[in-house]
Structures are given as structure tokens and as C-alpha cells.
């Protein structure tokens, strides 16, 4: 497990009702690039007990920039087999998946489109977090003091 993954889980868990944890995910592909939420949503199958889950992809630490990118992501769980799978093609093979179901619960409860309202990513550098959001194609950065669920849904303008 990456150090950034351990640190992120430690810092996020106090603000989450459900366990924030690293999970093993099989990358199966077949989805559409740039459309992670809809890729996972299309795979929901109530008869087979396939559900959508929310969380993060922790990328390897970038030594040149001295930061780790933690990208918000959606994938699926086969609740019967208790296995996770991801159909989105752009998920990196060197990423670690962190399950964070509070994102889905909060997003569904408060927004018509939860995936469009959660921040795009978080940067971790020197123990500090910066929220990253894309608005009208432009990236915006906002330092955040903690990883409270509601704060991760505020658009940076």
C-alpha cells in the first residue's frame, strides 16, 4: 500500500460513516473513456446484485512535483461474490482503489447528479490536501483543512 493511501484513509475516516478502505478491484474494461460514473451506472444489475460504489484512485507519488493525485472514481461490486470490478478503461494499473461509500450516499441525498458535484481530485503534498475541480474545462485548486464529506462536494469558483 502506498504511504499516500495509508495517510488518506487515516485522514478521511474520521469524517466517514462507512469504512474507508483499500480494496482489490479487477479491471475488466469495456466502458467509455472519460465517463466513469455512467460506465459503473450502466453495470448495475439488481437481479445479479451488481451495485455501484464510490471512492478514489490513489496514483503513485510524483517525485518531481512532490505530490500524490487522488482521483474521485466510481466502479462496481458484485455483492454476491463480494468482488469489485471496474469497466472504465482509463483507470491506471498502478493505482490503488480506496472505497468511500459516504461519497455516494451524500451525493445521492443532496444532488441530482452526484458525480458532477463531487470534486474531481485531491492532491496530497507535504501532509496537506488541495481540492481540484474542473469547471467549464478549466482546473481550479482550493486548499482544504480536512477531508469532511460535504467539503469534497463544494465547487471551487
N, C-alpha and C positions, 0 to 999 in steps of 0.2 A: 504494500500500500504506500502511495506517495505521502510524504510529510504533509503536503498541502491538503490531501484528502483527510488525513487524521485531524489536522487543525480546523478545517472547515466543519467537519462533523462535530467536533468539540464545541465550536463557537455557534453553530446553528441549533444544536439540540435543545438548549435552554428555551428556545422560542417556538419549539415544535411540539405538538401534542402526540404525534406518532414518532416512531423510531426513525431517525435519520441515520442511514447505514449504507455501507458499500455493499453492492450486490453483483453477482455474476450474471452477465447478460450475453446471450448468443446473438450475434449479428447475422441476420438472415437476408437483409437487403430486400429489394423488390419495390421499395417505396419511391416517392418522388423527392428529388433533391430540393432542399430549402423549404420543406413542408412537413416538419417533424410531427406537429400536433395532429394534422389531418391524416398522416400516414398511420399513426397509432390509433386514431379515432376510427378509421376505416376497418381496422382489425378487430374491433370489439365484436364479440360473438356471445350473446347471453346463453345460448344453448350449450356451447362448449366451455362456458365460464372463462372467456378471454376478456380481460379488463385492461383499461388504460391506466398507466401510472405516471407520476411526475417526479422530476428530480433534476440531477445535474450531471454533466460530464466534466470531470477534472482532467485537464490536459497536463502533459509533463511540464515541469518548471522550465521557463525560458531564461537561461542563464544570461544571455545578452541584455535582456530587458529587466532582469531580476524580478520576474513576476510569474504568477500562475493564473491561467484563464480557467474559469469555472463557468461553463455554459449551461443555461437552462435547457432541459430536454424532456421529451415525452417518449415512452415506449410501452410495451405490453407485458402482461403477466398471464400465464396460463394458471389459473387459480387451483385447478385440479392437480396438475403435475407439479405445481409450485416452482415453475421455471419462468425466467424473464427472457424476452426476445425483442429485438429491435429491427424494424424493416427499413429505417431511414438509411440511405446509402452514405451520407456524409459523416457519420459517427466514426471518429478515428479509432483505429485498432489499439492505439497506445493510451487511450483514455480510460479512466476508472469511472464507473457508474455509481452515483450516490442517490439512493431512494429518498424522496422527501414528499410524502403524500399530503403534507399540510399545504403545499402549493396548489394542488388540485382542489382540495376541499375549500380553501379560502377563495380561490379564483372562481370556482363554480358558484359559491354562495354570494359573491359580490359583483361579478361581471358577466355580461352576456357572452364574452369571448375571453376566457381566462388566459389562453396562450398569447393573445395580443396585448395583455395588460401586465404580465409579469416582466421583469427586466430581462434583457437578452443574455446578460452575463455578469459575472462578478470577477474583478481582478484582485488577487491577493499578492501583496508585496510588502515585505518587512512587517508582517503581522497586521497590516491594515487592509481594509476592504474598500473597493471602489465599485459602485454600481455602473454598469454600461447599458445604454439603451440606444436603439436605433429609431429615430423619428424622421419620417419622410426621407429615408435613405442616409441620414447623417448621424454619426455616432456622438452621443453625449455621455459625459462622465460626471459622477457625483460621489464624493467620499461619503461613506456611511459609518456610523459609530458602532452598529451592531447588525445582526442578521435577523431582526424581527420580521416575521412573515409579512405584515402589512407594508413595511418599508420596502420590501422587494417588489411591490406592485405599483409603486408610485412612479409615474413617468417623469423623466428628467427633462425639464424645459427651461 
